[in-house]
């Protein structure tokens, strides 16, 4: 997410394409999530209707058709999980129903019923049951999931609820989890705002991660950024005392906004005087590496939920 979603680690070319897209301030919930957030953005991806229609075999997933659902039999993530029963509002993400590879489609078909959850906003998720009693960290925007899988492998006693709308990334992460024996990953498909507000209980999360959300660099798009006071206030209510909020971005103006917004939230305290040193447990992503090669400075921010 992003990669958004977000949600979301994007290179400068991707950001330029996103800025060229028409701006719609009140998008229906049918579009999906970033990352809120916030998963790495791929604004050049096809729209929500330009998606594969799966047949009985994974190979058929590589043949896209317009106008039909990607998973018509309901075995995978829905294109519009929240439907029209939630409000229209400005969102921080782009639709992510792009081409799915045969291996990704196969992983979604087999693993989604067990490890996936659509964000429909109609029911609470019992995190203790969903994660076999593990403490749970919510990650908003995971892109293709490589960094998420690495963090899950390094900390198998912590569950990761990975939220994004990028269908290929969802399939890729589930495939990585299966191949590496990672039983502590679950994937949520849809809007992170609805997930936090409607489907997670207060104080239920052990942490929140938002890595490289879409920076929406043009001034007129800043209202689409995920890290805003309203979002942080909502997210904080779902954090248990002592829960860690960890954000990272390679976009300097967005880092400054993140620091200002997080510092202003009275329920959070900064673990460092300003930005945090890059922690060893956050893997270097492909997009981050591209940004570093271009001279971008990456900022980490680490805050803790007050008692």
N, C-alpha and C positions, 0 to 999 in steps of 0.2 A: 504497500500500500504502500498508503497509502499507503509504496510503495509505494483518499485519496486516495489503497489507498490506499492513502490514504489514504501508498499510499500512499513523503514518498520520495525516494531517491531518484531524481531525474537529472539528466545532463542538460547542458544549456540548449542544445538543439531541441530536446523534448519540450523545454519550457517555452521556447519560441513558438513551437507549434500550438501549445496550449493557449498562449496569449492570442494567437490568430483566430481562435475559435469564437463564434458568437457568444455573447454573454447573456445568460438567462437568469434573472435574479430569483425567480420563484419556480424552481423545478419540481415536478411531481416526484413522489417517493419511488416511482417505477424505475428510476435511474440506478439505484444501488448505493454503495458507500465509498468514502475514503477513510480511510483512514480515517469521514470523518476522516478519517481518516484517515487518513490519513494514511494507505498503501502506496509504493512508488508509482507515480502517474505515468501513463502511456497515452497521452492525448491523441496520438496518431492512430490509435486502435480503432477498428470499425465500431459502429454504433451498436446499441443493444439488440437490434433485430438482425444484424449481420453475423449470425452465429451458426455453428454446426448443428444439424439435426441428427441425433444419434439413432442408429439402428441397432440391430442385435449384436453387432461386433464392434470392437474398439476401432478397427480400421475405418469404419464408416464415419467415425467422428471427424476425420480429416476433411470431409466433404461438406462445406457449409451450404446452407440453404437459407434464403430470406423468408421471414414471416412466421417461422415456427419456433417453438421453444427448444432450447438445447437439450433438455432432458424431459421429453414429453410424457414419460412414464413415471415421473416424480422421483427417480432414483438419485438425482444429483441436485446441486444448488439451483434455486429458483431465480428467474430473471427479475422478478418483482416481488420479493418476499414480504414487504410491508403493504403491498397493494395500495389502495387509495384511502385507507382508514387512518392515515396520519397526515399531519399538516404539511402544506407546501411551504418551503423555506429555501433560503440560499444554502447551498451545500459546498463542501470543500473537495468534492471528488468528481471524477468523470465516470460514466458507465464503462464496464470492463468486459463485456461479452464478446471477446475477440476469439480468434481461431484457437481451438484446443487440439493438441497433438493426440495421436492414438494412445500413447502411454498415460497422458494426463487424463483422458476420458476414461480409460480403464480404471485408474485409481479412484476417480470420482464415483464411478458406478459401483465399485466394490466397497469403498471405504466410507463414502458419505453417509450411508444410513447409520453407521456406528460412530464415526468421529466428526461428522459435520452437523451444522445447525443453521437453518435459515433464520434471519432476524425478522420475524413477522410482527413483533410487538404485542403478541396476543397472550403470551404465557411466560412465567418466570423460569429461568434456567436454574436447576438445582446443581450448583457447582460441585458440591461435595459428592453427589452421585455421578455427575458427568466426568469427574476427574479422580474417582476412587479415593476420595478423602484428602487429596493433595491440596496445599495452598495454591492459589491460582493468580497468575499475572496476566493481565490483558495487554496484548500487543495490537496496536491499531496501525494497519498498513504494513504488509510484509513482503511485497513484491513477489518474487519467485520462491521465497521461503528458505533460501540457503542459510542465511544468518539465523533465522528462527530455529532451524533444525540443529545448528551447531550449539546454540544456547540450551536447547532442550536436552541434547546429549551431555552437555557439561553439568547439568543440574537436573537429574532425572526425578528428584523428589519434589520438584515444583512443576505444576501444570501451566501450560501456556495456551490461553484462549486467543488464537490468532484471527484477527478480523480484517477482512478485505472484500473487494468486489471483483477482483481480477480472476476470472475463472481459470485461465491457464496456471496462474500462480497457486490457486487453491488445489488444483490437481497435482501440481508439482510438489507442493509441500506434503500432501498426503502420501504421495509416492515415496518421498524422502523418509517420512516417518516410518512407513512400512519396511523399506529396505534396511533402515538402520535400527530397527527394533525399538522405536521411540513411542512408548505408550502414553506419554505425557503431553501430547499435542492434540488439540481440537481446533477445528476451523469454523468460524462464524461468517456467514455470507449476508452482507447488507450494511445498513447505516449504523455506525457506531453510536450515534446520538440515541437512536431508538433502543439499541442494545443496553446502553447505560441507564437510560431513563425508565424503560418499561420491563426489562428482562433480567436485570441484576439487582440483588437485594442490597440495601445499604450496608456498608462495612464488610462486603463479601470478598473484596479483592486484596491480594497481598502486594500488588504492584501494578503500575501502568507504564507501558513503553510506547513512545511515539518517535520512531527513527526516520529521519529524512522525509518528513511530510512535504507535499507539494508546497513550494514557497509562494506561489501566485505572485510573481515579482512586480507586476505592474500595479501602480497605486490603486487604480479603480477595481482591482481584484483582491485587495487586501482583506475585504470583508469575507472572502471565501476561506481564508486561512483557518485551520482547525484550532490552533491554540489561541483562543479568545477567552475573555473573562467568564462568559456564560458556560462555555464548555468546561473550563477548569473547575468552576464551582460545582457543576453537576458531577464531574468525575470524582471530585474529592469526597462527595457523599457516599460513593461506592467503595472507598478505600478504608481498610481497617487501620486502626492506629499503628503507626510505625511503617506503613506501606510506603514503598519507594516509587516516586515518579521520575522517570528517566527519559529525557528528550535529547535529540541530537539533530543538527542541521549543518549544512555547509553553505547556507545563505546568510551572510552577515546581518542584513537588516531584520531577517526573521529571527535570528538568534537574539537580537536585542529585544524584539517584541516578546519572545518567549520568556526571557529573563524578567522583563517588566511585568508581564501578566502573572507568571508563577509567583513572583515576589509579592505581588499585591493580594494574593489569595491568603486570607488570615488563617486558614486551617493547615497551610503548608509552611515548612521551614527549609531554607536552603542549607544543604550540607557543606557548602563551600562559600567563601566570601563573594564569589561571582560565578563564573563558569567553572565546571568541574574538569579535572584532568580526564583524559580518555581512559575509561576503565578497560582492563585486560579482558573482561568477560564479554564485551561487545565486539563481535567479529567485524572485521573489515569487509564491507560489501563491495561488489563490483562498481556500483555507482559512486560509492565513496572514494574508491581508488581513482576513478575517472576524474572526480572533482579535485582530488589532491594533485593529480597530474597537471591539472589546469591552474594550479596555484590557489585553489579555494582553501579556506581555513575552516576546519570542522570544530564546532562547539558542542560540548555535552553539558547538560544541565541535570542536576540531581537534587530533588527535593523529597522531603519526608512528611507524611501525614502526622500532624500533631495528635497527641492523646485526646 
